[in-house]
């Protein structure tokens, strides 16, 4: 939800008391455009990737990708597999 805030004379913007004491990542995407992410050490929106289950799946996927070179795909064969 978009909210209009006013930058104070000191250059600060209040995000609200619910964020008091929290860490935020501020990324300037472009001149006058910022992306703000709340989080601890990792942004909250990216913390899921560090869960043990996801981390194990990623490790397996990386090992598989290292052992299997990319090759050409047949769209007809892939479509047939999906329809099974």
C-alpha positions as CSV (number, residue, x, y, z in Angstrom):
1,X,0.0,0.0,0.0
2,X,1.5,3.3,-1.0
3,X,1.8,6.1,1.6
4,X,2.9,9.7,1.2
5,X,5.5,10.7,3.7
6,X,7.3,14.1,4.1
7,X,11.1,14.2,4.5
8,X,11.8,16.3,7.5
9,X,14.4,19.1,7.7
10,X,17.0,16.6,9.0
11,X,16.4,14.3,6.0
12,X,14.5,11.7,8.0
13,X,11.3,9.8,7.2
14,X,9.3,8.1,9.9
15,X,8.1,4.6,9.0
16,X,5.9,4.3,12.1
17,X,6.3,3.0,15.6
18,X,5.8,-0.6,14.6
19,X,9.3,-0.5,13.0
20,X,11.0,1.1,15.9
21,X,14.3,-0.6,16.7
22,X,14.1,-2.8,13.5
23,X,16.8,-3.0,10.9
24,X,15.9,-2.0,7.4
25,X,17.7,-2.3,4.1
26,X,17.4,0.9,2.0
27,X,18.3,0.4,-1.7
28,X,18.4,3.4,-4.0
29,X,17.1,2.0,-7.3
30,X,17.2,5.3,-9.2
31,X,17.4,9.0,-8.5
32,X,14.5,9.6,-6.0
33,X,13.5,5.9,-6.0
34,X,14.2,3.8,-2.9
35,X,13.2,0.2,-2.0
36,X,13.0,-0.4,1.8
37,X,13.0,-3.9,3.2
38,X,12.5,-4.7,6.9
39,X,14.6,-7.6,8.3
40,X,17.1,-8.9,10.8
41,X,20.3,-9.8,9.1
42,X,18.5,-10.9,6.0
43,X,15.5,-9.0,4.6
44,X,12.3,-10.6,5.7
45,X,11.2,-11.1,2.1
46,X,14.3,-13.2,1.5
47,X,14.5,-15.2,4.8
48,X,12.7,-18.2,3.4
49,X,15.7,-19.1,1.2
50,X,17.8,-19.6,4.4
51,X,15.5,-22.2,6.0
52,X,17.1,-25.7,6.3
53,X,14.6,-27.3,3.9
54,X,15.1,-24.8,1.1
55,X,18.8,-24.6,1.7
56,X,19.1,-28.4,1.3
57,X,17.0,-28.3,-1.9
58,X,19.2,-25.6,-3.3
59,X,22.3,-27.6,-2.5
60,X,20.9,-30.6,-4.4
61,X,19.9,-28.4,-7.3
62,X,23.4,-26.9,-7.5
63,X,25.1,-30.3,-7.4
64,X,22.7,-31.5,-10.1
65,X,23.4,-28.4,-12.3
66,X,27.2,-28.9,-11.9
67,X,26.9,-32.6,-13.0
68,X,24.5,-32.0,-15.9
69,X,25.5,-29.8,-18.7
70,X,22.7,-27.8,-20.4
71,X,21.4,-29.2,-23.7
72,X,18.8,-28.5,-26.3
73,X,15.2,-29.3,-25.3
74,X,12.5,-30.6,-27.5
75,X,9.3,-28.7,-26.7
76,X,7.3,-31.6,-28.1
77,X,8.9,-34.0,-25.7
78,X,8.4,-31.7,-22.7
79,X,4.8,-31.1,-23.6
80,X,4.2,-34.9,-23.8
81,X,5.7,-35.3,-20.3
82,X,3.4,-32.6,-18.9
83,X,0.3,-34.3,-20.5
84,X,1.1,-37.7,-18.8
